[in-house]
Amino acid sequence: MTTSNNFNRTGFLQKHSGWGLLLAMCLMVCLPAGCAKKDVPTEDEGMVLRRCMLSKLRTLDPCDMRDVYSMSVGAEMYESLYRYHALKRPYEITPLLADGLPEISDDNLTYTIRIKKGVRFQDDPCFPDGKGRELTARDFVYAIKRIANVKTKSRNWASFKDKIIGLDNFRDYTKTFKGTKEWDVDYSREIEGFKALDNHTLQIKLIKPWPQIIDAALTDTMTSPIPHEAIDYYKEDIIQHPVGTGPFRLKAWRRGCYVELVRNENWRGELYPSEGSPGDREAGLLEDAGKPIPFADRVVWRVIQETQPAWLLFMRGEFDSMGIFKDNFDGTINVQTHELNDEMIGRGVALKKFNDPSVFWIGFNMKDPVLGKNKPLRKAICRAYNRERYIDLFNNGRGHVAHGFVAPGLDSYDADIHKYDYSKYDPQEARELLKEAEEVHGGPIPPLTLSMPGTDTFNRQSGQYAQRLFSKVGLELNVEYMDWPTYLDKMVNGDLQLFFSGVSAGYPDAIDFLKMFVTKYHAPNGGNAFFYSNSEIDALHDKAEVMLPSEERLELYRKMERMILDDYPAVFISHRVSYALAHGWYENYKPHVYSYGLNKYRKVDEVQRSGYKERLKELKEKK
């Protein structure tokens, strides 16, 4: 589960004299603290994709990748067995490192997967001669052992717990070794249910059917192969020395400043898709069909943690694509048509809108002594929160009220979930519930603390909005703001009381959302950062996760959602509708909600990009 473009030309130099002021502001944009201008890659060596990263990068070790920023960069260098097709909708699974779809036994317990021959790891000093060796099935086994190894503290372990024969035993085995580092463990012990039959054949044996194994695990960057030589050589520094099989490799990572990738000379090569969905050809998405990829020579992410500097850099042409931030929406979108205004059309900018299968919330830490055993308090907070107003204020109306937590578009989304009133805004009922909560607590409710995953203006305004709503019903709320890596560490370790967070679906099956409330998936080794526990939910989940799609499973999913909602483990706020912008020079872009590693398909028209910047200079000189 993962927890964020088109064109026209006329009127570029007309419209709005305010452009001059905006341009002047653009030219005064500062770089992040500690990041000098000379430290940001500027040389135009070949085709360069320019990206914005709104947070510091946490890790480039696939074993522990779970956040959107790490996976966005990591998936360009690491590859999984399977992927979702870049263009086809509905989403279609296709082989990546696998040589075909798996052979599945009649009982759905054994998967045999052929591995492509001739795939090589990137050149790297970790190899004896500095030359990347050929990928083998054993590299996938090593990757899964690293996730199971208790000493890596992998946040991905819960995805595999109780699923693969012998893997839980291997995890217990790693606990017997002295020392705290993963290399203190002997990896030679075989796992019956995850083994290399030969250099190019992988066999997986399951304890029980796992219908989502391909979507949930084998398309995910966490299971990407990694050579043992890299861990032996870099040890804990593997987080900043990725060694993968993908189309790009890391050239530089300056923390808090930028990340730069360049072409991997060892990449086996691939061709741009020749098929897509209806309308793709007309949209120009198949013009490069059959051509070798990647098109770009470099991909550069600049870390800009404040939204307004990021926006100004996009307007200046420093980034190819960008979302629309709250404070820039009215100056970008025509409020009558909900399409781009004339100025943005004149700039050659394009807009793509799509439903993101996501949900955002204020979560309650159920281990917290104030919140965890006080359902009236949790329900009071839920009644105190005005979701529609939040979406209007902070998302410019781009979203749907989250009446539950399963996102629209997923197979088990319940269109009638609003009838149960879990998202009801009623301050008066909240005050009445607060009286009950005080009886449960044995006195007045002490000040509560909400943690926000950023220090930027958006997070500060969101925190202040929550404070006002809490205050109206008689609750005092303190808000703390922290950078993303710090916030993430504290959240998964249960050190936050209330926390503002959200997720997007990693694959189309809604069980990924239900797992967030299963006891065995408690963080830090799973996605249950609420630390919610309900034995009945646990039992229903275990029953549902082995079922193939059916009406029975659908009803089971919906029953579980309602039961969880009735415990009020969070204020579920919104499901996002994404608005993505791209300059006219950015090509082959199609929104994809389930995959990373798509920069190999993207390209830019350097002449058009240069022309845009030249026109900005001309305008500045006229002013």
Disulfide bonds with the S-S distance in Angstrom:
Cys35-Cys257 1.74
